[in-house]
Amino acid sequence: MTFIVNWTRAALRELLDLWTTATDPDAVDVAATRIEVTLATDAHLQGESRENDVRILFDPPLVVLFVPDIDVGIVYIVSVDWSGDAA
């Protein structure tokens, strides 16, 4: 199933903060792009499940929390942070 990837404003702000403080901003860009590509296909099967409908996906140096809406084919990235392998 194909999903439209939608970053919430809060997640976009977090991504910008991470990008501006990263020692390797290109690694942040590459990971964010990989995350979008990964979640665009079968988002409801990606990553690991958490409480409610929230899922988590690790793609160093980033980790995202996301909520797939299968009924409408949209995945919402609600939070982004360092995965522990900060760039």
N, C-alpha and C positions, 0 to 999 in steps of 0.2 A: 504494500500500500504506500502511495506517495503522500507526503506531508508537506505543507507550507511551514517554513520555519519562521517564527515570530519572536524576536527578542523584546522583552518588556523594557520599559524605560529604565527601571531600576537596574536590570541586567546590563543594559547598554552603558549606563553610568559606571557600573562596576568594571566592565570591560575596558572602558576608557581609562579609568584610574589604574588598572593593572598594566595597560599598554604604556601609559606615560611614566610609570615607575619601574618598568622592566629594564633589566640590563640588556635584554635581547628582545626588543619590540617585534622584530620579524617573527620570532618563535610564537609570540602571542597571536599575531595575524594568521600564521599558518595553522595553529591549533584551532582558532575560531572558525576558519574556513573548513577544516576537516570535520569539526563538530557539526556545522551546518549540513555538510554533505552526508554525514552519517545519519543525522536525524531526519533528513528528507525522505529516507526510505525506512519504512517499518519502525518508526520512532517508538511505538508502544512495545517493541521487542528489544530496544537498545538499552545498554547500561544495566543498572540494578534497580529493583523496586525499593521504595521507601514508603512512609506513611501516606495514606489516602492514595491519590493517583500520581504522586510525585515519584520521579525516577532520577537517578544520578548517573552521570557519564564522566569518566576520567579520560582526558586526552592531554597528557603533559605538554606544557606546564599548567594547563587549565583543568578545572572540574566544573561541571554545570549541573544545576538542578533544573529539571524540565517537567512539563505536564503535557502529555499527548492527549488530544481530543480526537478520538477515533471517528466519532460521528460526523465531524466536519472536516477532518483531514488537516488539522493545524496542530503544531507542537509549539508550546510556549516555553521559551527559556526564561526562567524566573530569577536565576542567580548564577553568578560566575565568580570563581575564586582561584587561587593558586592550588595546584594539585599536590603540592609538597615538593615538586621539582621546579621551583620558581626559575623563571628566565631572567 
